[in-house]
Amino acid sequence: MDRNTIIAIVLSVIVITVGMTIQTAFFPPEIPSAESGTSVVETIDASLPEASGSHIEAVGTDPDSTPFTVSAGAYSITFDPEGASVSSIKLNEHLDNGEPVELLFKDADDENAFMLYAGGDITQPIDAVFSHSESVNSNGLNIVSFTRDFITDDGKPFTINKQFAIPDNGEYMIQLSVRISTPDGSPVPLNVSSDMYTISVGPQIGPAFESISNNYDYRRVSVRYDGKGRSDARFSDGLFVADEDKSVDWMSIAGKYFAFILIPGNNVTISSSQAIQLSNETGVTQEDIIYLSRSASGESSVQDMYSFYAGPKVKNNLSIYDNADENIFRIEGHELTAIIDGSWLSWLENILNWILQLFYKAIPNYGVAIILLTILIKLLLQPLAKKGLDSTAKMSALTPKINEIKEKYPDDPEAQNAAMAKLYKEEKINPMGSCLPMLIQFPIFIALYGLLNTNFDLRGSMFIPGWIPDLSIPDTIFTLPFSIPLLGAQVHILPILYTISMIFSMKITQTGSQAGAGSQAGMMKFMTYGMPLIFFFVMYNAPSGLLLYWSTVNVISIGQQVFVNRKKKNTYAEEIAERDAEKHAKKEAKRKNRRK
C-alpha cells in the first residue's frame, strides 16, 4: 500500500469519526414506536450495566481442586476444577503409539480448553476453583456440573454455572452450557468493553507433533459463515478476526485427521470471533487458539449453549449433525463435513476409495490394497498408455538413424533438430506421443494423491511389520543424532526407492528421444535426473501409502515399457529397414531410367 493511499484512509477515518460524533451529539436518531408498524430493535447498550467485571474475586472457601477424569462413550476427558476447564481429551477408539489419541495438545504452562475470560480480555482467565458434581441423565448423557459465586471489584455478586454433557453412545460431540446469574435480579455485572465473557478452544489439536513444517501435516483454523461453506483463516501477524458483518456458524482447529469445531448456539450473541496463532521455540511449536466473545447483557440471568465436535475428520461421524434425528443433541444444518479436505475431484476420490475398500475386505492389508488398486488402474488405462509405449518403442528403433544424424551434424544443433523433425515426419512418429496419455491420466493421479494423503483409514494401518507400521506417516527406519538440511534427522527408505524407480522409468521412457540436440538434450537430462531429485526432497516426508502408490506406478511402467520395447522394437526396426529398402530400390530405379 503506497503512502498516498495510507494518508487517504487515515483522513477518511478522521472525517467519518468526527461526522458521526457531531451527528450523535446534536442530531440523535428517532426511535420508531411500536404503533408505527416498524419492528423495534432494542440495542444492547440501552440496558447494559455500567462497565464492570474486569476484576472479579471468587466468594467463599476453595473446594477440592483435584482434576478428575470422566470416561464415557468416545471420550476420556480430564476436567480441572480450576476454571471449570478441560486439560485432556482422549479418544478411546483411536490410538497414537499404542495409546488413545490425546486430542488436546498443550504445554504445562498453557491454559486449559473451555476457559472463560472476563469480558473480551484474554489475559484475565476466570481460573478460580469451582465446586463440581457428576451425574447421568435419562438420555444417556454424562453431566459434569461446575458452580462458583463471584463478586466484582465494585461489590456486585453473581454466579457462574458451567455444565458439560458427554454422550455415552460414541458420538464425537460435547455440549457446554454457560449460565451466569445474579442473586438479586440485577443485570449480570460483567461488561468489559461491551463483552460479558470470552470462551477459548485450544491451544492445539493433537496428536502431539514435534514439527509441522512440511506439506504432509498441518494445523489450521477455519471458519464457516452461515450458508457460506468453509473458509481457511488468513493470519496477519498471528491474528485472525472473523468478518463482523457475517454470522459465524462455527470455527475450527483442524489437522489432517482430527478436528475441534466450536458451534455457538443460536441464542448466543457473539460480538467477535478470532483466532491467535503462536510460534514457539520450546513446548508446542505452533499453537492455534480460538476465542469467541459473548456480548454483555442487561438481563439478570443468561444461559448460553455451545457444541464442540472433537474427533476424527470422517464423513460418517460428521454427517449425522446435518439431521437432528441422527444425533443425541438434535443438532442440524451446520454442514460439519465441510471440514474434510476435498477438491473438485472429490467425487473421483470417493470412487477410488470404494474400490480400495473392496480390496481391503478381500485382503485386510491397506498396503496390499493400494498395490492392487494401482494395478487395476494401470490395466484400465492400458489402452491410453499403449500409444505412449508404442511411440517410445518406435523412437528406440530409430536410434541408429538418430546417431547418424548426430554424426552428420556434430556441431550444428539446429541442423540436428531439423533433420530429426524430418525423420519423425517420414516415420509418422510424434515425439510427444507419450505426453497426451499422461495428461488424460492426470486427474486420476491427482485424485489418488488426495485419497492416499488424507485417507483416515490409512492412519495406523501396517503394511510390512518392522518397516512400514503406519501408512499415514513416513517409513522411519532409524533417527540420526543430527539433522540433515531439508530432510531432518529421520531416515526413510521409500523415498529413495521411489526416486530410483522414477529415474529408471524416465530413462526407459526417453530411450530414443534422448537423441535431441542442444537445449533439448539438456532438458532430457534434467527430466531424467533433475526432476526425480526434486521430487525426492518434496516427497521425503510424504506418507508411506502415497509413496507406495507412486513407487508401484513406476515399477509397473518400467515393466510395461521393457515388455513393449523387447516385443516391438525389432518389429519396428524391421519395418523401418523394409521402408528404407523400398526407398533405396525406388531411387535405383529412377537412376536407371535417367541413364536410358
TAJOJO-V217643 format. One record per residue. N is the residue number from 1. PHI is phi in degrees with one decimal (none if undefined). D_FIRST is the distance of its C-alpha to the first C-alpha in whole Angstrom. Layout:
# TAJOJO-V217643
N_PHI_D_FIRST, N_PHI_D_FIRST
This chain:
# TAJOJO-V217643
1_none_0, 2_-81.9_4, 3_-62.6_7, 4_-63.6_8, 5_-64.0_6, 6_-61.8_7, 7_-61.3_10, 8_-62.4_11, 9_-64.6_11, 10_-60.4_13, 11_-62.6_15, 12_-62.0_16, 13_-62.9_17, 14_-63.4_19, 15_-63.3_21, 16_-63.9_21, 17_-62.6_22, 18_-62.8_25, 19_-61.8_26, 20_-67.9_27, 21_-63.0_29, 22_-63.1_31, 23_-63.6_31, 24_-67.4_33, 25_-75.5_35, 26_-108.9_36, 27_-132.9_36, 28_-62.8_37, 29_-71.4_37, 30_-81.5_40, 31_-93.9_41, 32_-66.4_43, 33_-85.8_47, 34_-66.1_48, 35_-71.3_50, 36_-73.2_48, 37_89.5_47, 38_-92.8_44, 39_-65.8_43, 40_-94.9_42, 41_-99.0_39, 42_-78.7_40, 43_-76.4_37, 44_-62.0_37, 45_-59.7_37, 46_-63.1_40, 47_-124.6_42, 48_-74.3_40, 49_-70.0_42, 50_-62.3_40, 51_-52.8_38, 52_-163.0_40, 53_92.0_40, 54_-67.5_38, 55_-127.5_41, 56_-128.1_43, 57_-130.8_47, 58_-75.0_49, 59_-101.7_52, 60_89.6_56, 61_-81.3_57, 62_-65.8_54, 63_-77.8_56, 64_-61.5_56, 65_-104.0_53, 66_-71.8_54, 67_-61.6_51, 68_-142.8_53, 69_-114.3_53, 70_-116.2_53, 71_-104.3_54, 72_-152.8_54, 73_56.7_53, 74_-78.7_50, 75_-119.1_49, 76_-127.0_50, 77_-111.2_48, 78_-98.4_49, 79_-96.5_48, 80_-118.8_48, 81_-58.3_49, 82_-70.1_47, 83_79.8_44, 84_47.4_46, 85_-119.2_43, 86_-124.4_44, 87_-104.8_44, 88_-156.5_45, 89_-131.5_45, 90_-107.0_47, 91_-96.9_47, 92_-63.4_51, 93_-95.2_51, 94_-128.2_48, 95_-110.5_49, 96_-137.7_47, 97_56.1_49, 98_85.2_52, 99_-118.2_51, 100_-54.1_49, 101_-60.5_46, 102_-86.8_44, 103_-80.6_41, 104_-100.9_40, 105_-94.0_38, 106_-148.3_38, 107_-94.1_39, 108_-61.7_42, 109_-89.8_39, 110_-78.7_37, 111_-68.4_37, 112_-70.8_40, 113_-79.9_38, 114_63.9_39, 115_-74.9_39, 116_-104.5_38, 117_-125.3_36, 118_-67.4_37, 119_61.3_34, 120_-101.9_31, 121_-89.3_31, 122_-78.0_31, 123_-92.5_32, 124_-118.0_36, 125_-69.1_38, 126_-86.1_41, 127_-106.6_43, 128_-65.5_46, 129_-83.0_49, 130_-99.8_50, 131_-78.7_54, 132_-142.6_54, 133_-149.0_56, 134_-127.9_57, 135_-160.3_58, 136_-127.8_58, 137_-91.1_58, 138_-69.0_60, 139_-88.2_57, 140_80.5_57, 141_-101.2_54, 142_-84.0_54, 143_-104.8_53, 144_-117.7_52, 145_-111.5_52, 146_-125.7_50, 147_-150.0_51, 148_-162.0_50, 149_-90.0_51, 150_-135.0_48, 151_-143.1_48, 152_-79.7_45, 153_-67.7_45, 154_-105.1_46, 155_83.6_49, 156_-100.6_48, 157_-86.5_50, 158_-161.7_48, 159_-127.5_49, 160_-111.8_47, 161_-117.8_48, 162_-121.9_47, 163_-130.9_48, 164_-98.1_48, 165_-120.9_49, 166_-119.8_50, 167_-73.0_52, 168_-102.2_55, 169_-101.5_54, 170_93.4_52, 171_-71.4_49, 172_-97.0_45, 173_-139.2_44, 174_-124.1_45, 175_-113.9_45, 176_-128.6_44, 177_-104.2_45, 178_-115.0_44, 179_-120.0_46, 180_-124.5_45, 181_-144.4_48, 182_-113.8_50, 183_-77.0_54, 184_-109.3_54, 185_82.3_52, 186_-78.1_50, 187_-58.4_46, 188_-57.3_44, 189_-85.9_43, 190_-113.1_40, 191_-152.7_37, 192_-114.1_34, 193_55.5_31, 194_71.1_33, 195_-113.8_33, 196_-82.6_37, 197_-157.7_36, 198_-125.4_34, 199_-112.8_35, 200_-119.4_34, 201_-132.8_34, 202_146.8_34, 203_-86.5_33, 204_-160.7_34, 205_-103.2_36, 206_-83.7_38, 207_-66.3_40, 208_-61.7_40, 209_-144.0_38, 210_-92.3_37, 211_-155.7_34, 212_-129.6_32, 213_-83.9_30, 214_-99.4_31, 215_-82.7_31, 216_-104.7_34, 217_-151.6_33, 218_-164.1_31, 219_-135.5_30, 220_-140.6_27, 221_-101.6_27, 222_-132.1_27, 223_-136.8_27, 224_-122.6_29, 225_-86.8_28, 226_-51.2_32, 227_70.5_32, 228_-116.6_29, 229_70.2_30, 230_-100.7_28, 231_-126.4_25, 232_-77.2_24, 233_-69.0_22, 234_-112.4_18, 235_-85.5_18, 236_-121.5_15, 237_55.7_17, 238_80.5_20, 239_-127.3_20, 240_-124.4_20, 241_-121.3_21, 242_-66.1_22, 243_-61.6_21, 244_-70.8_23, 245_-83.8_24, 246_-119.6_26, 247_-86.9_29, 248_-80.7_29, 249_-80.2_32, 250_-159.7_32, 251_-126.8_30, 252_-145.3_31, 253_-114.2_31, 254_-136.6_32, 255_-109.0_34, 256_-69.6_35, 257_-117.7_39, 258_-131.6_38, 259_-150.9_36, 260_-99.5_36, 261_-129.2_35, 262_-100.2_35, 263_-119.2_36, 264_-72.7_36, 265_-67.9_39, 266_-63.4_39, 267_-86.6_40, 268_-86.6_38, 269_-91.1_35, 270_-88.1_32, 271_-91.2_29, 272_-156.3_27, 273_-130.5_27, 274_-148.4_25, 275_-138.7_25, 276_-119.4_24, 277_-115.2_24, 278_-117.1_26, 279_-111.3_27, 280_-116.4_30, 281_-81.4_32, 282_-126.9_35, 283_72.2_37, 284_-70.6_35, 285_-65.9_32, 286_-137.6_29, 287_-121.2_30, 288_-126.7_28, 289_-120.3_29, 290_-97.3_29, 291_-129.7_30, 292_-115.8_31, 293_-102.9_31, 294_-99.0_34, 295_-64.1_34, 296_-65.3_37, 297_-136.4_40, 298_-91.3_43, 299_-84.2_45, 300_-84.9_48, 301_-152.2_47, 302_-126.8_45, 303_-135.3_45, 304_-110.1_42, 305_-119.0_42, 306_-125.2_40, 307_-116.9_41, 308_-126.6_40, 309_-84.6_40, 310_-136.4_41, 311_-179.6_42, 312_-74.5_42, 313_-86.0_39, 314_-121.7_42, 315_-56.8_43, 316_-62.4_46, 317_-79.6_45, 318_-89.5_42, 319_-69.7_43, 320_-65.7_46, 321_-90.7_44, 322_-89.6_43, 323_-129.7_47, 324_-60.1_48, 325_-75.5_52, 326_-100.7_51, 327_-136.5_49, 328_-68.4_51, 329_-91.3_48, 330_57.5_48, 331_-85.6_45, 332_-156.0_43, 333_78.3_40, 334_-101.5_38, 335_48.8_37, 336_-66.0_37, 337_-64.7_38, 338_-63.8_34, 339_-72.5_34, 340_-73.6_35, 341_-66.5_33, 342_-154.6_34, 343_-146.4_33, 344_-67.4_34, 345_-102.2_37, 346_-59.6_38, 347_-62.5_41, 348_-72.3_42, 349_-59.4_42, 350_-63.5_44, 351_-64.5_47, 352_-64.9_47, 353_-67.2_47, 354_-62.0_50, 355_-66.8_52, 356_-58.9_51, 357_-67.8_52, 358_-62.2_55, 359_-64.2_56, 360_-66.9_55, 361_-66.4_58, 362_-73.5_60, 363_-131.3_59, 364_-71.5_58, 365_-147.9_55, 366_-66.7_52, 367_-63.9_52, 368_-64.6_55, 369_-61.5_53, 370_-64.5_50, 371_-63.4_52, 372_-64.8_54, 373_-62.9_51, 374_-63.6_50, 375_-62.2_54, 376_-61.0_54, 377_-63.3_50, 378_-62.6_52, 379_-66.3_55, 380_-66.6_53, 381_-92.6_51, 382_-57.5_54, 383_-58.0_54, 384_-72.1_51, 385_-70.2_51, 386_-59.1_54, 387_-61.8_53, 388_-66.2_51, 389_-65.5_54, 390_-64.7_56, 391_-61.4_54, 392_-65.6_53, 393_-63.1_57, 394_-62.3_58, 395_-66.7_55, 396_-65.6_57, 397_-67.4_60, 398_-85.7_59, 399_-52.2_58, 400_-57.6_61, 401_-68.1_61, 402_-65.5_57, 403_-65.4_58, 404_-62.7_61, 405_-63.2_58, 406_-61.3_56, 407_-69.2_59, 408_-74.4_60, 409_-124.1_56, 410_-66.3_55, 411_-118.7_53, 412_-131.2_52, 413_-57.7_49, 414_-65.2_48, 415_-65.6_52, 416_-58.2_52, 417_-62.7_49, 418_-64.6_51, 419_-66.6_55, 420_-67.6_53, 421_-60.8_51, 422_-64.9_55, 423_-62.5_57, 424_-60.8_54, 425_-67.3_55, 426_-63.7_59, 427_-89.6_59, 428_55.8_57, 429_-117.3_54, 430_-101.7_50, 431_-57.8_49, 432_-97.0_46, 433_-61.8_48, 434_-85.5_47, 435_-81.3_44, 436_-59.6_44, 437_-59.0_46, 438_-64.6_43, 439_-64.5_41, 440_-66.8_43, 441_-79.3_43, 442_-56.1_40, 443_-57.4_39, 444_-67.4_42, 445_-62.3_41, 446_-65.6_37, 447_-63.8_39, 448_-67.1_42, 449_-60.1_39, 450_-62.7_37, 451_-65.0_41, 452_-81.3_42, 453_-83.7_39, 454_-126.3_38, 455_-65.0_42, 456_-63.5_43, 457_-64.3_47, 458_-78.3_46, 459_-65.4_45, 460_79.8_48, 461_-84.7_50, 462_-87.6_52, 463_-106.5_53, 464_-124.4_55, 465_-56.3_56, 466_86.2_56, 467_-122.0_53, 468_-122.6_51, 469_-80.8_51, 470_-150.1_48, 471_-73.5_46, 472_-92.3_43, 473_-131.4_42, 474_-64.2_43, 475_-87.6_47, 476_-74.6_47, 477_-95.4_50, 478_-165.2_49, 479_-116.9_47, 480_-75.2_47, 481_-76.7_47, 482_-139.9_43, 483_-106.9_40, 484_-94.2_40, 485_-53.6_36, 486_73.8_34, 487_-115.0_37, 488_94.3_38, 489_-97.2_42, 490_-84.7_43, 491_-102.1_45, 492_-115.5_45, 493_-92.4_48, 494_-56.9_47, 495_-61.2_44, 496_-68.6_46, 497_-62.6_48, 498_-61.7_46, 499_-65.0_44, 500_-61.4_48, 501_-65.1_49, 502_-68.2_46, 503_-63.2_47, 504_-61.1_50, 505_-62.3_49, 506_-66.3_47, 507_-64.5_50, 508_-68.6_52, 509_-64.5_50, 510_-96.2_49, 511_-60.4_53, 512_96.6_54, 513_-75.2_50, 514_-69.0_50, 515_-82.0_51, 516_-60.3_48, 517_-117.2_48, 518_56.9_45, 519_-64.0_42, 520_-64.5_43, 521_-63.3_45, 522_-64.0_42, 523_-65.3_41, 524_-60.6_44, 525_-64.2_44, 526_-64.1_40, 527_-64.1_41, 528_-76.5_44, 529_-114.2_43, 530_-68.9_39, 531_-62.4_38, 532_-59.1_41, 533_-66.3_40, 534_-63.2_36, 535_-64.5_37, 536_-59.0_39, 537_-72.6_36, 538_-66.2_34, 539_-96.7_37, 540_-60.5_39, 541_-102.4_38, 542_-72.4_38, 543_-58.1_41, 544_-59.5_45, 545_-60.6_45, 546_-67.2_42, 547_-68.2_44, 548_-62.9_47, 549_-62.2_46, 550_-64.1_44, 551_-65.0_47, 552_-63.7_50, 553_-58.3_48, 554_-63.8_48, 555_-62.9_52, 556_-64.5_53, 557_-62.8_51, 558_-61.6_53, 559_-60.5_56, 560_-61.4_56, 561_-68.6_55, 562_-62.1_58, 563_-61.5_60, 564_-65.0_59, 565_-60.5_60, 566_-67.8_63, 567_-76.9_64, 568_-110.6_63, 569_-60.4_62, 570_-65.0_66, 571_-61.1_66, 572_-64.4_63, 573_-63.1_65, 574_-65.2_68, 575_-63.1_67, 576_-64.9_65, 577_-63.9_68, 578_-63.4_70, 579_-64.4_68, 580_-64.2_68, 581_-64.6_72, 582_-63.3_72, 583_-61.3_70, 584_-64.0_72, 585_-63.6_75, 586_-63.5_74, 587_-64.7_73, 588_-63.6_77, 589_-63.9_78, 590_-64.4_77, 591_-62.7_78, 592_-64.2_81, 593_-63.9_81, 594_-66.2_80, 595_-66.5_83, 596_-70.3_86
